[in-house]
């Protein structure tokens, strides 16, 4: 089972087992990629751009969307 529960991000589907490069499916953001060096930055597959997660934000989580130059507020499922 590749579903994981993260206390901040809620339920995520994890693809693969390599922690050096991790793809996650978030119900609100779709497929996102990160690794230990890139975090708190996430690459968003559906838009082909980068998001910056404002660490510590929860309901809602806040991401800066570089493509649209604006903040996204995203609820955790």
mmJSON file of the N, C-alpha and C atoms, coordinates in Angstrom:
{"data_MODEL":{"atom_site":{
"group_PDB":["ATOM","ATOM","ATOM","ATOM","ATOM","ATOM","ATOM","ATOM","ATOM","ATOM","ATOM","ATOM","ATOM","ATOM","ATOM","ATOM","ATOM","ATOM","ATOM","ATOM","ATOM","ATOM","ATOM","ATOM","ATOM","ATOM","ATOM","ATOM","ATOM","ATOM","ATOM","ATOM","ATOM","ATOM","ATOM","ATOM","ATOM","ATOM","ATOM","ATOM","ATOM","ATOM","ATOM","ATOM","ATOM","ATOM","ATOM","ATOM","ATOM","ATOM","ATOM","ATOM","ATOM","ATOM","ATOM","ATOM","ATOM","ATOM","ATOM","ATOM","ATOM","ATOM","ATOM","ATOM","ATOM","ATOM","ATOM","ATOM","ATOM","ATOM","ATOM","ATOM","ATOM","ATOM","ATOM","ATOM","ATOM","ATOM","ATOM","ATOM","ATOM","ATOM","ATOM","ATOM","ATOM","ATOM","ATOM","ATOM","ATOM","ATOM","ATOM","ATOM","ATOM","ATOM","ATOM","ATOM","ATOM","ATOM","ATOM","ATOM","ATOM","ATOM","ATOM","ATOM","ATOM","ATOM","ATOM","ATOM","ATOM","ATOM","ATOM","ATOM","ATOM","ATOM","ATOM","ATOM","ATOM","ATOM","ATOM","ATOM","ATOM","ATOM","ATOM","ATOM","ATOM","ATOM","ATOM","ATOM","ATOM","ATOM","ATOM","ATOM","ATOM","ATOM","ATOM","ATOM","ATOM","ATOM","ATOM","ATOM","ATOM","ATOM","ATOM","ATOM","ATOM","ATOM","ATOM","ATOM","ATOM","ATOM","ATOM","ATOM","ATOM","ATOM","ATOM","ATOM","ATOM","ATOM","ATOM","ATOM","ATOM","ATOM","ATOM","ATOM","ATOM","ATOM","ATOM","ATOM","ATOM","ATOM","ATOM","ATOM","ATOM","ATOM","ATOM","ATOM","ATOM","ATOM","ATOM","ATOM","ATOM","ATOM","ATOM","ATOM","ATOM","ATOM","ATOM","ATOM","ATOM","ATOM","ATOM","ATOM","ATOM","ATOM","ATOM","ATOM","ATOM","ATOM","ATOM","ATOM","ATOM","ATOM","ATOM","ATOM","ATOM","ATOM","ATOM","ATOM","ATOM","ATOM","ATOM","ATOM","ATOM","ATOM","ATOM","ATOM","ATOM","ATOM","ATOM","ATOM","ATOM","ATOM","ATOM","ATOM","ATOM","ATOM","ATOM","ATOM","ATOM","ATOM","ATOM"],
"id":[1,2,3,4,5,6,7,8,9,10,11,12,13,14,15,16,17,18,19,20,21,22,23,24,25,26,27,28,29,30,31,32,33,34,35,36,37,38,39,40,41,42,43,44,45,46,47,48,49,50,51,52,53,54,55,56,57,58,59,60,61,62,63,64,65,66,67,68,69,70,71,72,73,74,75,76,77,78,79,80,81,82,83,84,85,86,87,88,89,90,91,92,93,94,95,96,97,98,99,100,101,102,103,104,105,106,107,108,109,110,111,112,113,114,115,116,117,118,119,120,121,122,123,124,125,126,127,128,129,130,131,132,133,134,135,136,137,138,139,140,141,142,143,144,145,146,147,148,149,150,151,152,153,154,155,156,157,158,159,160,161,162,163,164,165,166,167,168,169,170,171,172,173,174,175,176,177,178,179,180,181,182,183,184,185,186,187,188,189,190,191,192,193,194,195,196,197,198,199,200,201,202,203,204,205,206,207,208,209,210,211,212,213,214,215,216,217,218,219,220,221,222,223,224,225,226,227,228,229,230,231],
"type_symbol":["N","C","C","N","C","C","N","C","C","N","C","C","N","C","C","N","C","C","N","C","C","N","C","C","N","C","C","N","C","C","N","C","C","N","C","C","N","C","C","N","C","C","N","C","C","N","C","C","N","C","C","N","C","C","N","C","C","N","C","C","N","C","C","N","C","C","N","C","C","N","C","C","N","C","C","N","C","C","N","C","C","N","C","C","N","C","C","N","C","C","N","C","C","N","C","C","N","C","C","N","C","C","N","C","C","N","C","C","N","C","C","N","C","C","N","C","C","N","C","C","N","C","C","N","C","C","N","C","C","N","C","C","N","C","C","N","C","C","N","C","C","N","C","C","N","C","C","N","C","C","N","C","C","N","C","C","N","C","C","N","C","C","N","C","C","N","C","C","N","C","C","N","C","C","N","C","C","N","C","C","N","C","C","N","C","C","N","C","C","N","C","C","N","C","C","N","C","C","N","C","C","N","C","C","N","C","C","N","C","C","N","C","C","N","C","C","N","C","C","N","C","C","N","C","C","N","C","C","N","C","C"],
"label_atom_id":["N","CA","C","N","CA","C","N","CA","C","N","CA","C","N","CA","C","N","CA","C","N","CA","C","N","CA","C","N","CA","C","N","CA","C","N","CA","C","N","CA","C","N","CA","C","N","CA","C","N","CA","C","N","CA","C","N","CA","C","N","CA","C","N","CA","C","N","CA","C","N","CA","C","N","CA","C","N","CA","C","N","CA","C","N","CA","C","N","CA","C","N","CA","C","N","CA","C","N","CA","C","N","CA","C","N","CA","C","N","CA","C","N","CA","C","N","CA","C","N","CA","C","N","CA","C","N","CA","C","N","CA","C","N","CA","C","N","CA","C","N","CA","C","N","CA","C","N","CA","C","N","CA","C","N","CA","C","N","CA","C","N","CA","C","N","CA","C","N","CA","C","N","CA","C","N","CA","C","N","CA","C","N","CA","C","N","CA","C","N","CA","C","N","CA","C","N","CA","C","N","CA","C","N","CA","C","N","CA","C","N","CA","C","N","CA","C","N","CA","C","N","CA","C","N","CA","C","N","CA","C","N","CA","C","N","CA","C","N","CA","C","N","CA","C","N","CA","C","N","CA","C","N","CA","C","N","CA","C","N","CA","C","N","CA","C","N","CA","C"],
"label_alt_id":[null,null,null,null,null,null,null,null,null,null,null,null,null,null,null,null,null,null,null,null,null,null,null,null,null,null,null,null,null,null,null,null,null,null,null,null,null,null,null,null,null,null,null,null,null,null,null,null,null,null,null,null,null,null,null,null,null,null,null,null,null,null,null,null,null,null,null,null,null,null,null,null,null,null,null,null,null,null,null,null,null,null,null,null,null,null,null,null,null,null,null,null,null,null,null,null,null,null,null,null,null,null,null,null,null,null,null,null,null,null,null,null,null,null,null,null,null,null,null,null,null,null,null,null,null,null,null,null,null,null,null,null,null,null,null,null,null,null,null,null,null,null,null,null,null,null,null,null,null,null,null,null,null,null,null,null,null,null,null,null,null,null,null,null,null,null,null,null,null,null,null,null,null,null,null,null,null,null,null,null,null,null,null,null,null,null,null,null,null,null,null,null,null,null,null,null,null,null,null,null,null,null,null,null,null,null,null,null,null,null,null,null,null,null,null,null,null,null,null,null,null,null,null,null,null,null,null,null,null,null,null],
"label_comp_id":["UNK","UNK","UNK","UNK","UNK","UNK","UNK","UNK","UNK","UNK","UNK","UNK","UNK","UNK","UNK","UNK","UNK","UNK","UNK","UNK","UNK","UNK","UNK","UNK","UNK","UNK","UNK","UNK","UNK","UNK","UNK","UNK","UNK","UNK","UNK","UNK","UNK","UNK","UNK","UNK","UNK","UNK","UNK","UNK","UNK","UNK","UNK","UNK","UNK","UNK","UNK","UNK","UNK","UNK","UNK","UNK","UNK","UNK","UNK","UNK","UNK","UNK","UNK","UNK","UNK","UNK","UNK","UNK","UNK","UNK","UNK","UNK","UNK","UNK","UNK","UNK","UNK","UNK","UNK","UNK","UNK","UNK","UNK","UNK","UNK","UNK","UNK","UNK","UNK","UNK","UNK","UNK","UNK","UNK","UNK","UNK","UNK","UNK","UNK","UNK","UNK","UNK","UNK","UNK","UNK","UNK","UNK","UNK","UNK","UNK","UNK","UNK","UNK","UNK","UNK","UNK","UNK","UNK","UNK","UNK","UNK","UNK","UNK","UNK","UNK","UNK","UNK","UNK","UNK","UNK","UNK","UNK","UNK","UNK","UNK","UNK","UNK","UNK","UNK","UNK","UNK","UNK","UNK","UNK","UNK","UNK","UNK","UNK","UNK","UNK","UNK","UNK","UNK","UNK","UNK","UNK","UNK","UNK","UNK","UNK","UNK","UNK","UNK","UNK","UNK","UNK","UNK","UNK","UNK","UNK","UNK","UNK","UNK","UNK","UNK","UNK","UNK","UNK","UNK","UNK","UNK","UNK","UNK","UNK","UNK","UNK","UNK","UNK","UNK","UNK","UNK","UNK","UNK","UNK","UNK","UNK","UNK","UNK","UNK","UNK","UNK","UNK","UNK","UNK","UNK","UNK","UNK","UNK","UNK","UNK","UNK","UNK","UNK","UNK","UNK","UNK","UNK","UNK","UNK","UNK","UNK","UNK","UNK","UNK","UNK","UNK","UNK","UNK","UNK","UNK","UNK"],
"label_asym_id":["A","A","A","A","A","A","A","A","A","A","A","A","A","A","A","A","A","A","A","A","A","A","A","A","A","A","A","A","A","A","A","A","A","A","A","A","A","A","A","A","A","A","A","A","A","A","A","A","A","A","A","A","A","A","A","A","A","A","A","A","A","A","A","A","A","A","A","A","A","A","A","A","A","A","A","A","A","A","A","A","A","A","A","A","A","A","A","A","A","A","A","A","A","A","A","A","A","A","A","A","A","A","A","A","A","A","A","A","A","A","A","A","A","A","A","A","A","A","A","A","A","A","A","A","A","A","A","A","A","A","A","A","A","A","A","A","A","A","A","A","A","A","A","A","A","A","A","A","A","A","A","A","A","A","A","A","A","A","A","A","A","A","A","A","A","A","A","A","A","A","A","A","A","A","A","A","A","A","A","A","A","A","A","A","A","A","A","A","A","A","A","A","A","A","A","A","A","A","A","A","A","A","A","A","A","A","A","A","A","A","A","A","A","A","A","A","A","A","A","A","A","A","A","A","A","A","A","A","A","A","A"],
"label_entity_id":["1","1","1","1","1","1","1","1","1","1","1","1","1","1","1","1","1","1","1","1","1","1","1","1","1","1","1","1","1","1","1","1","1","1","1","1","1","1","1","1","1","1","1","1","1","1","1","1","1","1","1","1","1","1","1","1","1","1","1","1","1","1","1","1","1","1","1","1","1","1","1","1","1","1","1","1","1","1","1","1","1","1","1","1","1","1","1","1","1","1","1","1","1","1","1","1","1","1","1","1","1","1","1","1","1","1","1","1","1","1","1","1","1","1","1","1","1","1","1","1","1","1","1","1","1","1","1","1","1","1","1","1","1","1","1","1","1","1","1","1","1","1","1","1","1","1","1","1","1","1","1","1","1","1","1","1","1","1","1","1","1","1","1","1","1","1","1","1","1","1","1","1","1","1","1","1","1","1","1","1","1","1","1","1","1","1","1","1","1","1","1","1","1","1","1","1","1","1","1","1","1","1","1","1","1","1","1","1","1","1","1","1","1","1","1","1","1","1","1","1","1","1","1","1","1","1","1","1","1","1","1"],
"label_seq_id":[1,1,1,2,2,2,3,3,3,4,4,4,5,5,5,6,6,6,7,7,7,8,8,8,9,9,9,10,10,10,11,11,11,12,12,12,13,13,13,14,14,14,15,15,15,16,16,16,17,17,17,18,18,18,19,19,19,20,20,20,21,21,21,22,22,22,23,23,23,24,24,24,25,25,25,26,26,26,27,27,27,28,28,28,29,29,29,30,30,30,31,31,31,32,32,32,33,33,33,34,34,34,35,35,35,36,36,36,37,37,37,38,38,38,39,39,39,40,40,40,41,41,41,42,42,42,43,43,43,44,44,44,45,45,45,46,46,46,47,47,47,48,48,48,49,49,49,50,50,50,51,51,51,52,52,52,53,53,53,54,54,54,55,55,55,56,56,56,57,57,57,58,58,58,59,59,59,60,60,60,61,61,61,62,62,62,63,63,63,64,64,64,65,65,65,66,66,66,67,67,67,68,68,68,69,69,69,70,70,70,71,71,71,72,72,72,73,73,73,74,74,74,75,75,75,76,76,76,77,77,77],
"pdbx_PDB_ins_code":[null,null,null,null,null,null,null,null,null,null,null,null,null,null,null,null,null,null,null,null,null,null,null,null,null,null,null,null,null,null,null,null,null,null,null,null,null,null,null,null,null,null,null,null,null,null,null,null,null,null,null,null,null,null,null,null,null,null,null,null,null,null,null,null,null,null,null,null,null,null,null,null,null,null,null,null,null,null,null,null,null,null,null,null,null,null,null,null,null,null,null,null,null,null,null,null,null,null,null,null,null,null,null,null,null,null,null,null,null,null,null,null,null,null,null,null,null,null,null,null,null,null,null,null,null,null,null,null,null,null,null,null,null,null,null,null,null,null,null,null,null,null,null,null,null,null,null,null,null,null,null,null,null,null,null,null,null,null,null,null,null,null,null,null,null,null,null,null,null,null,null,null,null,null,null,null,null,null,null,null,null,null,null,null,null,null,null,null,null,null,null,null,null,null,null,null,null,null,null,null,null,null,null,null,null,null,null,null,null,null,null,null,null,null,null,null,null,null,null,null,null,null,null,null,null,null,null,null,null,null,null],
"Cartn_x":[0.851,0.0,0.891,0.703,1.555,0.928,-0.219,-0.831,-0.132,0.205,0.832,0.025,0.107,-0.545,0.54,0.5,1.447,0.669,1.183,0.413,0.083,0.855,0.577,-0.168,0.248,-0.28,-1.424,-1.739,-2.848,-2.473,-3.472,-3.253,-2.576,-1.495,-0.727,-0.463,-0.432,-0.044,1.406,2.245,3.682,4.013,4.711,5.129,6.599,6.904,8.286,8.746,9.965,10.52,11.796,12.3,13.543,13.283,13.837,13.616,14.477,15.404,16.215,15.435,14.311,13.459,12.059,11.132,9.827,8.692,7.826,6.609,5.467,4.635,3.485,2.239,1.135,-0.134,-0.903,-1.219,-1.996,-3.35,-4.436,-5.77,-6.03,-5.425,-5.638,-4.613,-3.388,-2.307,-1.989,-2.457,-2.097,-0.724,-0.009,1.322,2.345,3.108,4.166,5.445,6.564,7.862,8.698,9.484,10.472,11.544,12.538,13.545,14.102,15.032,15.562,16.257,16.912,17.616,16.666,15.594,14.66,13.622,13.247,12.187,12.565,11.704,10.25,9.722,10.523,10.061,9.509,8.431,7.797,7.618,7.882,7.596,6.19,5.336,3.954,3.839,3.551,3.529,2.468,1.26,0.144,0.387,1.156,1.416,2.864,3.733,5.14,5.885,5.414,6.088,6.427,7.067,7.509,6.588,6.417,5.669,6.615,6.45,7.195,6.203,6.427,5.553,6.012,5.113,5.421,5.345,6.515,6.62,5.838,5.111,4.349,2.901,2.534,1.13,0.34,-0.834,-1.715,-3.045,-4.102,-5.423,-5.733,-5.469,-4.957,-3.435,-2.905,-1.477,-1.265,-0.14,0.125,1.323,1.118,2.152,2.277,3.503,3.716,3.876,3.035,3.033,3.835,5.02,5.895,5.337,4.567,3.991,3.017,2.168,1.151,1.557,2.724,3.222,2.176,1.636,0.614,0.636,0.001,-0.093,-1.336,-1.176,-2.302,-2.602,-3.859,-4.254,-4.936,-4.374,-4.813,-5.169,-6.351,-6.774,-6.186,-5.813,-5.334,-6.551,-6.54,-7.68,-7.74],
"Cartn_y":[-1.181,0.0,1.237,2.09,3.28,4.545,4.418,5.583,5.841,7.108,7.495,8.648,8.773,9.908,10.807,12.069,13.066,14.015,14.324,15.133,16.535,17.074,18.389,18.293,17.383,17.3,16.306,15.564,14.611,13.38,12.79,11.571,11.885,11.171,11.31,9.922,9.813,8.57,8.724,7.797,7.86,6.882,7.371,6.522,6.168,4.909,4.462,4.327,3.825,3.6,4.386,5.066,5.817,7.166,7.375,8.64,9.779,9.49,10.542,11.322,10.775,11.411,10.853,11.697,11.187,11.93,11.152,11.681,11.376,12.386,12.238,12.716,12.028,12.505,13.141,14.408,15.179,15.46,15.192,15.345,16.757,17.77,19.15,19.636,19.159,19.654,18.73,17.498,16.509,15.936,15.518,14.941,16.041,15.856,16.786,15.99,16.621,15.971,16.806,16.112,16.774,15.775,16.245,15.391,16.18,15.578,16.227,17.549,17.646,18.875,19.965,19.593,20.569,21.064,20.233,20.597,21.86,22.848,22.862,23.263,23.068,23.329,22.04,22.174,21.041,21.391,20.425,20.586,20.035,20.818,20.421,19.982,18.691,18.116,18.744,18.971,19.432,20.806,21.647,22.991,23.176,22.228,22.321,23.43,23.794,24.875,24.459,25.367,25.114,25.793,25.097,25.623,25.673,26.68,26.78,26.593,25.577,25.339,26.196,27.01,27.826,26.904,26.473,25.497,25.929,24.975,25.232,25.599,25.897,26.21,24.908,24.934,23.769,24.222,23.906,24.172,25.653,26.271,25.688,25.698,24.796,24.826,25.949,26.64,27.749,27.423,27.575,27.336,28.576,28.999,30.078,29.44,29.866,29.343,30.307,29.885,30.756,31.053,30.144,30.372,31.544,31.588,32.633,33.776,33.667,34.683,35.023,33.955,34.152,32.989,33.231,32.199,31.356,30.035,29.099,28.673,28.596,28.044,26.719,25.66,24.303,23.571,22.998,22.199,20.806,20.247,18.865,17.948,16.884,15.951,15.171],
"Cartn_z":[0.0,0.0,0.0,-0.957,-1.086,-0.516,0.149,0.79,2.105,2.341,3.605,4.201,5.512,6.17,6.747,6.361,6.861,7.755,8.922,9.882,9.376,8.452,7.872,6.557,5.698,4.335,4.172,5.213,5.133,4.323,3.654,2.887,1.562,1.293,0.062,-0.501,-1.801,-2.447,-2.881,-2.445,-2.747,-3.86,-4.873,-5.98,-5.813,-5.82,-5.707,-4.277,-4.125,-2.792,-2.539,-3.555,-3.444,-2.785,-1.606,-0.9,-1.435,-2.363,-2.977,-4.019,-4.447,-5.438,-5.217,-4.793,-4.41,-5.113,-5.737,-6.337,-5.39,-5.144,-4.26,-4.989,-4.747,-5.28,-4.136,-4.289,-3.323,-3.98,-3.278,-3.862,-4.377,-3.794,-4.21,-5.244,-5.146,-6.004,-7.175,-7.117,-8.126,-7.825,-8.857,-8.673,-8.41,-7.334,-6.959,-6.675,-6.929,-6.718,-5.763,-4.928,-4.08,-3.678,-2.983,-2.335,-1.154,-0.437,0.774,0.471,-0.671,-1.016,-1.508,-2.17,-2.745,-1.733,-0.798,0.157,0.905,1.065,0.941,-0.44,-1.48,-2.844,-3.431,-4.19,-4.859,-6.335,-7.202,-8.617,-8.854,-9.478,-9.747,-11.203,-11.411,-12.746,-13.64,-13.12,-13.96,-14.58,-13.925,-14.441,-14.881,-14.514,-14.893,-14.19,-12.988,-12.265,-10.85,-10.154,-8.784,-7.782,-6.669,-5.532,-4.336,-3.522,-2.264,-1.137,-0.294,0.854,2.026,2.541,3.723,4.931,5.377,6.457,7.684,8.253,9.473,9.227,7.99,7.729,7.627,8.196,8.134,7.56,8.059,7.498,7.347,6.235,4.994,4.93,4.128,3.81,2.804,2.891,1.975,1.093,-0.212,-1.211,-2.073,-2.317,-3.268,-4.642,-5.58,-6.948,-7.824,-8.246,-9.034,-10.418,-10.994,-12.312,-12.301,-11.291,-11.184,-10.257,-9.656,-8.721,-7.67,-7.043,-6.01,-5.022,-3.886,-2.844,-3.082,-2.923,-2.961,-1.53,-1.181,0.107,-0.183,0.371,0.057,1.333,1.373,2.537,2.437,3.552,3.593,3.661,2.862,2.905,4.199],
"occupancy":[1.0,1.0,1.0,1.0,1.0,1.0,1.0,1.0,1.0,1.0,1.0,1.0,1.0,1.0,1.0,1.0,1.0,1.0,1.0,1.0,1.0,1.0,1.0,1.0,1.0,1.0,1.0,1.0,1.0,1.0,1.0,1.0,1.0,1.0,1.0,1.0,1.0,1.0,1.0,1.0,1.0,1.0,1.0,1.0,1.0,1.0,1.0,1.0,1.0,1.0,1.0,1.0,1.0,1.0,1.0,1.0,1.0,1.0,1.0,1.0,1.0,1.0,1.0,1.0,1.0,1.0,1.0,1.0,1.0,1.0,1.0,1.0,1.0,1.0,1.0,1.0,1.0,1.0,1.0,1.0,1.0,1.0,1.0,1.0,1.0,1.0,1.0,1.0,1.0,1.0,1.0,1.0,1.0,1.0,1.0,1.0,1.0,1.0,1.0,1.0,1.0,1.0,1.0,1.0,1.0,1.0,1.0,1.0,1.0,1.0,1.0,1.0,1.0,1.0,1.0,1.0,1.0,1.0,1.0,1.0,1.0,1.0,1.0,1.0,1.0,1.0,1.0,1.0,1.0,1.0,1.0,1.0,1.0,1.0,1.0,1.0,1.0,1.0,1.0,1.0,1.0,1.0,1.0,1.0,1.0,1.0,1.0,1.0,1.0,1.0,1.0,1.0,1.0,1.0,1.0,1.0,1.0,1.0,1.0,1.0,1.0,1.0,1.0,1.0,1.0,1.0,1.0,1.0,1.0,1.0,1.0,1.0,1.0,1.0,1.0,1.0,1.0,1.0,1.0,1.0,1.0,1.0,1.0,1.0,1.0,1.0,1.0,1.0,1.0,1.0,1.0,1.0,1.0,1.0,1.0,1.0,1.0,1.0,1.0,1.0,1.0,1.0,1.0,1.0,1.0,1.0,1.0,1.0,1.0,1.0,1.0,1.0,1.0,1.0,1.0,1.0,1.0,1.0,1.0,1.0,1.0,1.0,1.0,1.0,1.0,1.0,1.0,1.0,1.0,1.0,1.0],
"B_iso_or_equiv":[0.0,0.0,0.0,0.0,0.0,0.0,0.0,0.0,0.0,0.0,0.0,0.0,0.0,0.0,0.0,0.0,0.0,0.0,0.0,0.0,0.0,0.0,0.0,0.0,0.0,0.0,0.0,0.0,0.0,0.0,0.0,0.0,0.0,0.0,0.0,0.0,0.0,0.0,0.0,0.0,0.0,0.0,0.0,0.0,0.0,0.0,0.0,0.0,0.0,0.0,0.0,0.0,0.0,0.0,0.0,0.0,0.0,0.0,0.0,0.0,0.0,0.0,0.0,0.0,0.0,0.0,0.0,0.0,0.0,0.0,0.0,0.0,0.0,0.0,0.0,0.0,0.0,0.0,0.0,0.0,0.0,0.0,0.0,0.0,0.0,0.0,0.0,0.0,0.0,0.0,0.0,0.0,0.0,0.0,0.0,0.0,0.0,0.0,0.0,0.0,0.0,0.0,0.0,0.0,0.0,0.0,0.0,0.0,0.0,0.0,0.0,0.0,0.0,0.0,0.0,0.0,0.0,0.0,0.0,0.0,0.0,0.0,0.0,0.0,0.0,0.0,0.0,0.0,0.0,0.0,0.0,0.0,0.0,0.0,0.0,0.0,0.0,0.0,0.0,0.0,0.0,0.0,0.0,0.0,0.0,0.0,0.0,0.0,0.0,0.0,0.0,0.0,0.0,0.0,0.0,0.0,0.0,0.0,0.0,0.0,0.0,0.0,0.0,0.0,0.0,0.0,0.0,0.0,0.0,0.0,0.0,0.0,0.0,0.0,0.0,0.0,0.0,0.0,0.0,0.0,0.0,0.0,0.0,0.0,0.0,0.0,0.0,0.0,0.0,0.0,0.0,0.0,0.0,0.0,0.0,0.0,0.0,0.0,0.0,0.0,0.0,0.0,0.0,0.0,0.0,0.0,0.0,0.0,0.0,0.0,0.0,0.0,0.0,0.0,0.0,0.0,0.0,0.0,0.0,0.0,0.0,0.0,0.0,0.0,0.0,0.0,0.0,0.0,0.0,0.0,0.0],
"pdbx_formal_charge":[null,null,null,null,null,null,null,null,null,null,null,null,null,null,null,null,null,null,null,null,null,null,null,null,null,null,null,null,null,null,null,null,null,null,null,null,null,null,null,null,null,null,null,null,null,null,null,null,null,null,null,null,null,null,null,null,null,null,null,null,null,null,null,null,null,null,null,null,null,null,null,null,null,null,null,null,null,null,null,null,null,null,null,null,null,null,null,null,null,null,null,null,null,null,null,null,null,null,null,null,null,null,null,null,null,null,null,null,null,null,null,null,null,null,null,null,null,null,null,null,null,null,null,null,null,null,null,null,null,null,null,null,null,null,null,null,null,null,null,null,null,null,null,null,null,null,null,null,null,null,null,null,null,null,null,null,null,null,null,null,null,null,null,null,null,null,null,null,null,null,null,null,null,null,null,null,null,null,null,null,null,null,null,null,null,null,null,null,null,null,null,null,null,null,null,null,null,null,null,null,null,null,null,null,null,null,null,null,null,null,null,null,null,null,null,null,null,null,null,null,null,null,null,null,null,null,null,null,null,null,null],
"auth_seq_id":[1,1,1,2,2,2,3,3,3,4,4,4,5,5,5,6,6,6,7,7,7,8,8,8,9,9,9,10,10,10,11,11,11,12,12,12,13,13,13,14,14,14,15,15,15,16,16,16,17,17,17,18,18,18,19,19,19,20,20,20,21,21,21,22,22,22,23,23,23,24,24,24,25,25,25,26,26,26,27,27,27,28,28,28,29,29,29,30,30,30,31,31,31,32,32,32,33,33,33,34,34,34,35,35,35,36,36,36,37,37,37,38,38,38,39,39,39,40,40,40,41,41,41,42,42,42,43,43,43,44,44,44,45,45,45,46,46,46,47,47,47,48,48,48,49,49,49,50,50,50,51,51,51,52,52,52,53,53,53,54,54,54,55,55,55,56,56,56,57,57,57,58,58,58,59,59,59,60,60,60,61,61,61,62,62,62,63,63,63,64,64,64,65,65,65,66,66,66,67,67,67,68,68,68,69,69,69,70,70,70,71,71,71,72,72,72,73,73,73,74,74,74,75,75,75,76,76,76,77,77,77],
"auth_comp_id":["UNK","UNK","UNK","UNK","UNK","UNK","UNK","UNK","UNK","UNK","UNK","UNK","UNK","UNK","UNK","UNK","UNK","UNK","UNK","UNK","UNK","UNK","UNK","UNK","UNK","UNK","UNK","UNK","UNK","UNK","UNK","UNK","UNK","UNK","UNK","UNK","UNK","UNK","UNK","UNK","UNK","UNK","UNK","UNK","UNK","UNK","UNK","UNK","UNK","UNK","UNK","UNK","UNK","UNK","UNK","UNK","UNK","UNK","UNK","UNK","UNK","UNK","UNK","UNK","UNK","UNK","UNK","UNK","UNK","UNK","UNK","UNK","UNK","UNK","UNK","UNK","UNK","UNK","UNK","UNK","UNK","UNK","UNK","UNK","UNK","UNK","UNK","UNK","UNK","UNK","UNK","UNK","UNK","UNK","UNK","UNK","UNK","UNK","UNK","UNK","UNK","UNK","UNK","UNK","UNK","UNK","UNK","UNK","UNK","UNK","UNK","UNK","UNK","UNK","UNK","UNK","UNK","UNK","UNK","UNK","UNK","UNK","UNK","UNK","UNK","UNK","UNK","UNK","UNK","UNK","UNK","UNK","UNK","UNK","UNK","UNK","UNK","UNK","UNK","UNK","UNK","UNK","UNK","UNK","UNK","UNK","UNK","UNK","UNK","UNK","UNK","UNK","UNK","UNK","UNK","UNK","UNK","UNK","UNK","UNK","UNK","UNK","UNK","UNK","UNK","UNK","UNK","UNK","UNK","UNK","UNK","UNK","UNK","UNK","UNK","UNK","UNK","UNK","UNK","UNK","UNK","UNK","UNK","UNK","UNK","UNK","UNK","UNK","UNK","UNK","UNK","UNK","UNK","UNK","UNK","UNK","UNK","UNK","UNK","UNK","UNK","UNK","UNK","UNK","UNK","UNK","UNK","UNK","UNK","UNK","UNK","UNK","UNK","UNK","UNK","UNK","UNK","UNK","UNK","UNK","UNK","UNK","UNK","UNK","UNK","UNK","UNK","UNK","UNK","UNK","UNK"],
"auth_asym_id":["A","A","A","A","A","A","A","A","A","A","A","A","A","A","A","A","A","A","A","A","A","A","A","A","A","A","A","A","A","A","A","A","A","A","A","A","A","A","A","A","A","A","A","A","A","A","A","A","A","A","A","A","A","A","A","A","A","A","A","A","A","A","A","A","A","A","A","A","A","A","A","A","A","A","A","A","A","A","A","A","A","A","A","A","A","A","A","A","A","A","A","A","A","A","A","A","A","A","A","A","A","A","A","A","A","A","A","A","A","A","A","A","A","A","A","A","A","A","A","A","A","A","A","A","A","A","A","A","A","A","A","A","A","A","A","A","A","A","A","A","A","A","A","A","A","A","A","A","A","A","A","A","A","A","A","A","A","A","A","A","A","A","A","A","A","A","A","A","A","A","A","A","A","A","A","A","A","A","A","A","A","A","A","A","A","A","A","A","A","A","A","A","A","A","A","A","A","A","A","A","A","A","A","A","A","A","A","A","A","A","A","A","A","A","A","A","A","A","A","A","A","A","A","A","A","A","A","A","A","A","A"],
"auth_atom_id":["N","CA","C","N","CA","C","N","CA","C","N","CA","C","N","CA","C","N","CA","C","N","CA","C","N","CA","C","N","CA","C","N","CA","C","N","CA","C","N","CA","C","N","CA","C","N","CA","C","N","CA","C","N","CA","C","N","CA","C","N","CA","C","N","CA","C","N","CA","C","N","CA","C","N","CA","C","N","CA","C","N","CA","C","N","CA","C","N","CA","C","N","CA","C","N","CA","C","N","CA","C","N","CA","C","N","CA","C","N","CA","C","N","CA","C","N","CA","C","N","CA","C","N","CA","C","N","CA","C","N","CA","C","N","CA","C","N","CA","C","N","CA","C","N","CA","C","N","CA","C","N","CA","C","N","CA","C","N","CA","C","N","CA","C","N","CA","C","N","CA","C","N","CA","C","N","CA","C","N","CA","C","N","CA","C","N","CA","C","N","CA","C","N","CA","C","N","CA","C","N","CA","C","N","CA","C","N","CA","C","N","CA","C","N","CA","C","N","CA","C","N","CA","C","N","CA","C","N","CA","C","N","CA","C","N","CA","C","N","CA","C","N","CA","C","N","CA","C","N","CA","C","N","CA","C","N","CA","C","N","CA","C","N","CA","C","N","CA","C"],
"pdbx_PDB_model_num":[1,1,1,1,1,1,1,1,1,1,1,1,1,1,1,1,1,1,1,1,1,1,1,1,1,1,1,1,1,1,1,1,1,1,1,1,1,1,1,1,1,1,1,1,1,1,1,1,1,1,1,1,1,1,1,1,1,1,1,1,1,1,1,1,1,1,1,1,1,1,1,1,1,1,1,1,1,1,1,1,1,1,1,1,1,1,1,1,1,1,1,1,1,1,1,1,1,1,1,1,1,1,1,1,1,1,1,1,1,1,1,1,1,1,1,1,1,1,1,1,1,1,1,1,1,1,1,1,1,1,1,1,1,1,1,1,1,1,1,1,1,1,1,1,1,1,1,1,1,1,1,1,1,1,1,1,1,1,1,1,1,1,1,1,1,1,1,1,1,1,1,1,1,1,1,1,1,1,1,1,1,1,1,1,1,1,1,1,1,1,1,1,1,1,1,1,1,1,1,1,1,1,1,1,1,1,1,1,1,1,1,1,1,1,1,1,1,1,1,1,1,1,1,1,1,1,1,1,1,1,1]
}}}
